[in-house]
Amino acid sequence: MAELPALEQLYRSLRDQGFTIVGIAVDDTLENIKEAVQKNGITYPVLLDEKGKSKRLFELKGFPESFVLDGKKQVMIITDPGDGTPVTKIIGPREWSQNRAMQMFKGLLQ
């Protein structure tokens, strides 16, 4: 939950360039999600996975976990803005609105 404001800032900065974020809440309630969305001013879509399908599909182990998908909805290899290593998923919070992450996404959008 700590990274929600940074994700929202990233989304607002890049959405006009075709960038989007979709949050998926697993092991949560609709009430908690609505509260978090309102409290953090989230404008990107947040879905509730009540049956945990995404947990199995993406082999989720920790929260939050972040994936970057290309235009064909394929998981991409990206540079982790936290430590600079190439990854297909990022486990744990990151400062998504900081310059390193912003530059990475701007480059991917070109």
MDAnalysis code that builds the backbone (N, CA, C; Angstrom):
import MDAnalysis as mda
import numpy as np

u = mda.Universe.empty(330, n_residues=110, atom_resindex=np.repeat(np.arange(110), 3), trajectory=True)
u.add_TopologyAttr("name", ["N", "CA", "C"] * 110)
u.add_TopologyAttr("resid", np.arange(1, 111))
u.add_TopologyAttr("resname", ["MET", "ALA", "GLU", "LEU", "PRO", "ALA", "LEU", "GLU", "GLN", "LEU", "TYR", "ARG", "SER", "LEU", "ARG", "ASP", "GLN", "GLY", "PHE", "THR", "ILE", "VAL", "GLY", "ILE", "ALA", "VAL", "ASP", "ASP", "THR", "LEU", "GLU", "ASN", "ILE", "LYS", "GLU", "ALA", "VAL", "GLN", "LYS", "ASN", "GLY", "ILE", "THR", "TYR", "PRO", "VAL", "LEU", "LEU", "ASP", "GLU", "LYS", "GLY", "LYS", "SER", "LYS", "ARG", "LEU", "PHE", "GLU", "LEU", "LYS", "GLY", "PHE", "PRO", "GLU", "SER", "PHE", "VAL", "LEU", "ASP", "GLY", "LYS", "LYS", "GLN", "VAL", "MET", "ILE", "ILE", "THR", "ASP", "PRO", "GLY", "ASP", "GLY", "THR", "PRO", "VAL", "THR", "LYS", "ILE", "ILE", "GLY", "PRO", "ARG", "GLU", "TRP", "SER", "GLN", "ASN", "ARG", "ALA", "MET", "GLN", "MET", "PHE", "LYS", "GLY", "LEU", "LEU", "GLN"])
u.atoms.positions = np.array([
    [0.816, -1.209, 0.000],
    [0.000, 0.000, 0.000],
    [0.851, 1.261, 0.000],
    [2.077, 1.151, 0.514],
    [2.936, 2.334, 0.627],
    [3.293, 2.908, -0.735],
    [3.305, 2.077, -1.771],
    [3.715, 2.579, -3.072],
    [2.560, 3.127, -3.910],
    [1.343, 3.061, -3.426],
    [0.197, 3.535, -4.206],
    [0.322, 4.991, -4.649],
    [0.716, 5.928, -3.772],
    [0.846, 7.318, -4.243],
    [1.899, 7.474, -5.349],
    [3.008, 6.739, -5.264],
    [4.044, 6.821, -6.303],
    [3.535, 6.231, -7.615],
    [2.799, 5.127, -7.550],
    [2.219, 4.548, -8.762],
    [1.224, 5.510, -9.397],
    [0.420, 6.165, -8.577],
    [-0.548, 7.131, -9.101],
    [0.174, 8.291, -9.783],
    [1.241, 8.773, -9.184],
    [2.016, 9.869, -9.778],
    [2.628, 9.437, -11.113],
    [3.173, 8.226, -11.155],
    [3.731, 7.688, -12.396],
    [2.639, 7.588, -13.464],
    [1.505, 7.061, -13.085],
    [0.382, 6.913, -14.009],
    [-0.062, 8.263, -14.571],
    [-0.227, 9.243, -13.705],
    [-0.674, 10.569, -14.160],
    [0.355, 11.228, -15.069],
    [1.631, 10.976, -14.813],
    [2.688, 11.577, -15.627],
    [2.761, 10.988, -17.029],
    [2.404, 9.714, -17.181],
    [2.628, 9.030, -18.451],
    [1.367, 8.556, -19.168],
    [0.203, 8.695, -18.567],
    [-1.008, 8.127, -19.176],
    [-1.337, 8.730, -20.541],
    [-1.003, 9.993, -20.757],
    [-1.290, 10.613, -22.051],
    [-0.385, 10.087, -23.160],
    [0.637, 9.320, -22.787],
    [1.551, 8.724, -23.763],
    [1.211, 7.254, -24.005],
    [0.066, 6.803, -23.502],
    [-0.370, 5.430, -23.716],
    [-0.011, 4.469, -22.602],
    [0.519, 4.983, -21.508],
    [0.917, 4.163, -20.365],
    [-0.292, 3.918, -19.468],
    [-0.398, 2.718, -18.948],
    [-1.464, 2.449, -17.989],
    [-0.950, 1.555, -16.871],
    [-1.644, 1.592, -15.787],
    [-1.385, 0.734, -14.632],
    [-2.694, 0.047, -14.313],
    [-2.621, -1.225, -13.992],
    [-3.781, -1.954, -13.492],
    [-3.349, -2.611, -12.192],
    [-4.005, -2.249, -11.117],
    [-3.736, -2.879, -9.832],
    [-4.611, -4.113, -9.687],
    [-4.039, -5.159, -9.120],
    [-4.821, -6.373, -8.843],
    [-4.647, -6.694, -7.368],
    [-5.733, -6.669, -6.652],
    [-5.717, -6.965, -5.224],
    [-6.041, -8.442, -5.018],
    [-5.172, -9.115, -4.301],
    [-5.342, -10.537, -4.005],
    [-5.443, -10.682, -2.492],
    [-6.262, -11.610, -2.031],
    [-6.429, -11.828, -0.586],
    [-6.854, -10.552, 0.136],
    [-7.826, -9.866, -0.432],
    [-8.308, -8.623, 0.163],
    [-9.820, -8.576, 0.022],
    [-10.414, -7.519, 0.547],
    [-11.862, -7.348, 0.436],
    [-12.172, -6.130, -0.417],
    [-13.342, -6.113, -0.991],
    [-13.771, -4.983, -1.797],
    [-13.791, -3.704, -0.967],
    [-14.203, -3.805, 0.277],
    [-14.257, -2.633, 1.156],
    [-12.857, -2.045, 1.368],
    [-11.867, -2.902, 1.613],
    [-10.491, -2.428, 1.803],
    [-9.946, -1.766, 0.547],
    [-10.272, -2.343, -0.595],
    [-9.796, -1.789, -1.864],
    [-10.410, -0.416, -2.102],
    [-11.716, -0.312, -1.906],
    [-12.385, 0.984, -2.092],
    [-11.789, 2.041, -1.177],
    [-11.515, 1.667, 0.058],
    [-10.928, 2.603, 1.026],
    [-9.539, 3.049, 0.575],
    [-8.700, 2.114, 0.132],
    [-7.342, 2.435, -0.307],
    [-7.355, 3.322, -1.550],
    [-8.253, 3.019, -2.493],
    [-8.376, 3.814, -3.712],
    [-8.773, 5.247, -3.368],
    [-9.758, 5.393, -2.512],
    [-10.215, 6.730, -2.129],
    [-9.146, 7.468, -1.330],
    [-8.561, 6.813, -0.351],
    [-7.559, 7.438, 0.517],
    [-6.345, 7.926, -0.273],
    [-5.943, 7.172, -1.295],
    [-4.742, 7.500, -2.062],
    [-5.025, 8.209, -3.382],
    [-6.292, 8.500, -3.662],
    [-6.651, 9.213, -4.882],
    [-6.299, 8.450, -6.148],
    [-6.468, 7.146, -6.116],
    [-6.100, 6.296, -7.245],
    [-7.108, 6.469, -8.375],
    [-6.590, 6.735, -9.582],
    [-7.458, 6.896, -10.750],
    [-7.270, 5.781, -11.765],
    [-6.242, 4.938, -11.593],
    [-6.072, 3.795, -12.496],
    [-6.956, 2.641, -11.999],
    [-7.296, 1.706, -12.881],
    [-8.186, 0.609, -12.469],
    [-7.526, -0.311, -11.435],
    [-8.313, -0.729, -10.462],
    [-7.872, -1.698, -9.464],
    [-8.911, -2.819, -9.451],
    [-8.436, -4.017, -9.702],
    [-9.308, -5.179, -9.777],
    [-9.162, -6.033, -8.527],
    [-10.180, -6.775, -8.199],
    [-10.147, -7.695, -7.068],
    [-10.143, -9.120, -7.592],
    [-9.099, -9.864, -7.243],
    [-8.986, -11.266, -7.617],
    [-9.413, -12.098, -6.416],
    [-10.719, -12.323, -6.308],
    [-11.270, -13.031, -5.149],
    [-10.861, -14.496, -5.081],
    [-10.619, -15.103, -6.231],
    [-10.311, -16.534, -6.247],
    [-8.812, -16.823, -6.297],
    [-7.980, -15.779, -6.359],
    [-6.534, -15.974, -6.337],
    [-5.948, -16.537, -7.616],
    [-6.636, -16.364, -8.742],
    [-6.123, -16.893, -10.009],
    [-4.789, -16.251, -10.391],
    [-4.662, -14.953, -10.172],
    [-3.412, -14.277, -10.537],
    [-2.246, -14.767, -9.681],
    [-2.533, -15.176, -8.465],
    [-1.501, -15.714, -7.574],
    [-0.860, -16.955, -8.177],
    [-1.690, -17.805, -8.739],
    [-1.189, -19.027, -9.376],
    [-0.578, -18.729, -10.744],
    [-1.262, -17.928, -11.535],
    [-0.824, -17.631, -12.894],
    [0.549, -16.960, -12.919],
    [0.753, -15.986, -12.024],
    [2.005, -15.227, -12.016],
    [2.973, -15.685, -10.925],
    [2.625, -16.788, -10.253],
    [3.476, -17.342, -9.194],
    [3.866, -16.267, -8.175],
    [2.854, -15.586, -7.658],
    [3.083, -14.509, -6.698],
    [3.572, -15.075, -5.378],
    [4.600, -14.433, -4.842],
    [5.191, -14.887, -3.588],
    [5.164, -13.803, -2.507],
    [5.164, -12.563, -2.886],
    [5.182, -11.458, -1.928],
    [4.362, -10.304, -2.456],
    [4.134, -9.349, -1.619],
    [3.330, -8.209, -2.044],
    [4.034, -6.929, -1.672],
    [4.031, -5.932, -2.483],
    [3.463, -5.961, -3.831],
    [4.428, -6.625, -4.817],
    [3.885, -7.096, -5.904],
    [4.684, -7.598, -7.021],
    [4.260, -6.821, -8.254],
    [5.238, -6.406, -9.046],
    [4.967, -5.577, -10.218],
    [5.514, -6.235, -11.470],
    [4.719, -6.187, -12.526],
    [5.083, -6.714, -13.836],
    [4.870, -5.610, -14.852],
    [5.670, -5.593, -15.896],
    [5.482, -4.660, -17.000],
    [5.122, -5.499, -18.223],
    [4.002, -5.146, -18.840],
    [3.536, -5.863, -20.029],
    [3.699, -4.973, -21.256],
    [4.026, -5.588, -22.376],
    [4.131, -4.831, -23.616],
    [2.743, -4.697, -24.249],
    [2.692, -4.133, -25.440],
    [1.423, -3.921, -26.131],
    [0.687, -5.205, -26.471],
    [1.415, -6.338, -26.477],
    [0.800, -7.629, -26.752],
    [0.463, -8.378, -25.465],
    [0.568, -7.685, -24.340],
    [0.264, -8.223, -23.009],
    [1.220, -9.340, -22.593],
    [2.461, -9.252, -23.085],
    [3.501, -10.200, -22.709],
    [4.371, -9.561, -21.619],
    [4.771, -10.348, -20.640],
    [5.635, -9.845, -19.571],
    [6.995, -9.508, -20.163],
    [7.489, -8.309, -19.849],
    [8.766, -7.833, -20.370],
    [9.881, -8.007, -19.345],
    [11.093, -8.069, -19.839],
    [12.263, -7.962, -18.974],
    [12.567, -6.473, -18.867],
    [12.641, -5.986, -17.634],
    [12.917, -4.567, -17.401],
    [14.075, -4.439, -16.420],
    [14.543, -3.229, -16.251],
    [15.572, -2.941, -15.264],
    [14.886, -2.536, -13.970],
    [15.189, -3.240, -12.893],
    [14.616, -2.913, -11.584],
    [15.108, -1.530, -11.177],
    [14.189, -0.573, -10.993],
    [14.623, 0.772, -10.622],
    [15.257, 0.834, -9.231],
    [15.109, -0.218, -8.456],
    [15.718, -0.236, -7.128],
    [17.200, -0.540, -7.165],
    [17.589, -1.578, -7.951],
    [19.007, -1.967, -7.945],
    [19.620, -2.108, -9.334],
    [18.837, -1.867, -10.389],
    [19.383, -1.876, -11.739],
    [19.541, -3.242, -12.373],
    [19.044, -4.307, -11.754],
    [19.180, -5.640, -12.332],
    [18.030, -5.928, -13.297],
    [18.273, -6.751, -14.324],
    [17.187, -7.131, -15.236],
    [16.271, -8.153, -14.573],
    [14.969, -7.921, -14.656],
    [13.989, -8.790, -14.008],
    [12.720, -8.880, -14.858],
    [11.928, -9.922, -14.587],
    [10.600, -10.016, -15.204],
    [9.509, -9.615, -14.221],
    [9.852, -9.587, -12.931],
    [8.905, -9.079, -11.935],
    [9.692, -8.462, -10.790],
    [9.053, -7.509, -10.157],
    [9.672, -6.802, -9.042],
    [8.862, -7.125, -7.800],
    [9.544, -7.667, -6.801],
    [8.879, -8.008, -5.543],
    [9.246, -6.952, -4.517],
    [8.216, -6.371, -3.923],
    [8.423, -5.346, -2.914],
    [8.186, -3.955, -3.482],
    [8.042, -2.997, -2.599],
    [7.749, -1.621, -3.038],
    [8.949, -0.964, -3.706],
    [8.674, -0.033, -4.599],
    [9.692, 0.787, -5.258],
    [9.182, 2.222, -5.291],
    [10.088, 3.133, -5.487],
    [9.729, 4.541, -5.651],
    [9.475, 4.786, -7.137],
    [8.303, 4.377, -7.590],
    [7.979, 4.412, -9.006],
    [7.977, 5.795, -9.617],
    [7.777, 6.819, -8.846],
    [7.708, 8.163, -9.413],
    [9.068, 8.849, -9.444],
    [10.122, 8.187, -8.965],
    [11.448, 8.800, -9.004],
    [12.018, 8.740, -10.414],
    [13.045, 9.546, -10.644],
    [13.585, 9.739, -11.985],
    [13.997, 8.443, -12.677],
    [14.652, 7.532, -11.981],
    [15.140, 6.292, -12.606],
    [13.984, 5.484, -13.204],
    [12.920, 5.325, -12.452],
    [11.756, 4.584, -12.945],
    [11.053, 5.357, -14.058],
    [10.903, 6.655, -13.882],
    [10.222, 7.487, -14.875],
    [10.947, 7.409, -16.223],
    [12.271, 7.501, -16.209],
    [13.055, 7.439, -17.439],
    [12.933, 6.070, -18.102],
    [12.913, 5.013, -17.296],
    [12.773, 3.676, -17.853],
    [11.446, 3.552, -18.607],
    [10.357, 3.983, -17.988],
    [9.048, 3.861, -18.635],
    [8.936, 4.786, -19.850],
    [9.487, 5.978, -19.776],
    [9.460, 6.865, -20.932],
    [10.182, 6.212, -22.106],
    [11.318, 5.561, -21.824],
    [12.064, 4.873, -22.877],
    [11.273, 3.711, -23.474],
    [10.556, 2.978, -22.655],
    [9.744, 1.868, -23.142],
    [8.583, 2.339, -24.010],
    [8.095, 3.533, -23.749],
    [6.949, 4.046, -24.494],
    [7.328, 4.578, -25.882],
    [8.610, 4.801, -26.103],
    [9.044, 5.362, -27.393],
    [9.130, 4.311, -28.461],
])
